């Protein structure tokens, strides 16, 4: 199992999504956190399982929620650099994130 670290951008994006659900669908907050944790564990256990979709970045979809976790390897550490909505434009993501 690799150590998984959450980058600053991903932290802000997770907090934003949780705040939105807290207002719009509070009963879903715990499920979103659970889905996030499940995806975090998947990339921690098998980070190379998911293909590289941007230079240096891989992504995994959260189950049940419309978000992707984008991550990079920094040695033996998996760094989650962003959490984006499926409909969000990610064309500049690789240039805007650092592990």
WOVEN-V367955 format. One record per residue. N is the residue number from 1. OMEGA is omega in degrees with one decimal (999 if undefined). NEAR is the number of other C-alpha atoms within 8 Angstrom. Layout:
# WOVEN-V367955
n=N omega=OMEGA near=NEAR
n=N omega=OMEGA near=NEAR
This chain:
# WOVEN-V367955
n=1 omega=177.8 near=5
n=2 omega=173.0 near=8
n=3 omega=-179.7 near=8
n=4 omega=179.5 near=10
n=5 omega=179.1 near=8
n=6 omega=178.1 near=9
n=7 omega=-176.1 near=11
n=8 omega=179.6 near=7
n=9 omega=179.2 near=9
n=10 omega=177.1 near=12
n=11 omega=179.9 near=10
n=12 omega=-178.6 near=8
n=13 omega=175.8 near=11
n=14 omega=178.9 near=9
n=15 omega=178.8 near=8
n=16 omega=179.1 near=8
n=17 omega=178.8 near=8
n=18 omega=178.5 near=10
n=19 omega=179.0 near=8
n=20 omega=179.7 near=9
n=21 omega=179.1 near=11
n=22 omega=178.8 near=11
n=23 omega=-171.8 near=7
n=24 omega=-177.3 near=6
n=25 omega=-173.5 near=9
n=26 omega=179.7 near=8
n=27 omega=-178.3 near=7
n=28 omega=-175.6 near=9
n=29 omega=-179.0 near=11
n=30 omega=178.9 near=7
n=31 omega=177.5 near=8
n=32 omega=178.0 near=10
n=33 omega=179.0 near=8
n=34 omega=178.9 near=8
n=35 omega=176.9 near=12
n=36 omega=-178.9 near=9
n=37 omega=178.8 near=8
n=38 omega=178.4 near=9
n=39 omega=178.0 near=13
n=40 omega=178.7 near=9
n=41 omega=178.4 near=8
n=42 omega=-179.8 near=9
n=43 omega=177.0 near=13
n=44 omega=-178.1 near=12
n=45 omega=-178.9 near=8
n=46 omega=-174.1 near=8
n=47 omega=-178.6 near=9
n=48 omega=178.9 near=6
n=49 omega=-176.4 near=6
n=50 omega=-172.7 near=9
n=51 omega=176.8 near=7
n=52 omega=-177.1 near=9
n=53 omega=173.5 near=7
n=54 omega=-179.6 near=7
n=55 omega=177.9 near=6
n=56 omega=-177.5 near=8
n=57 omega=173.6 near=11
n=58 omega=178.7 near=12
n=59 omega=176.1 near=12
n=60 omega=179.0 near=10
n=61 omega=170.7 near=9
n=62 omega=176.6 near=13
n=63 omega=176.0 near=7
n=64 omega=-177.4 near=5
n=65 omega=-174.2 near=7
n=66 omega=-178.9 near=9
n=67 omega=171.2 near=10
n=68 omega=166.9 near=12
n=69 omega=176.9 near=14
n=70 omega=-176.6 near=13
n=71 omega=178.3 near=13
n=72 omega=176.0 near=12
n=73 omega=174.9 near=10
n=74 omega=-171.3 near=8
n=75 omega=178.4 near=5
n=76 omega=-177.4 near=7
n=77 omega=173.4 near=10
n=78 omega=180.0 near=16
n=79 omega=175.1 near=13
n=80 omega=-173.0 near=15
n=81 omega=-178.7 near=16
n=82 omega=172.9 near=13
n=83 omega=-174.4 near=12
n=84 omega=174.1 near=11
n=85 omega=-178.9 near=8
n=86 omega=-175.7 near=7
n=87 omega=-178.3 near=4
n=88 omega=176.7 near=6
n=89 omega=-178.5 near=5
n=90 omega=-175.3 near=6
n=91 omega=-179.7 near=5
n=92 omega=-175.1 near=7
n=93 omega=-177.6 near=7
n=94 omega=-178.3 near=11
n=95 omega=-176.9 near=6
n=96 omega=-176.5 near=6
n=97 omega=175.2 near=9
n=98 omega=175.9 near=6
n=99 omega=999 near=10
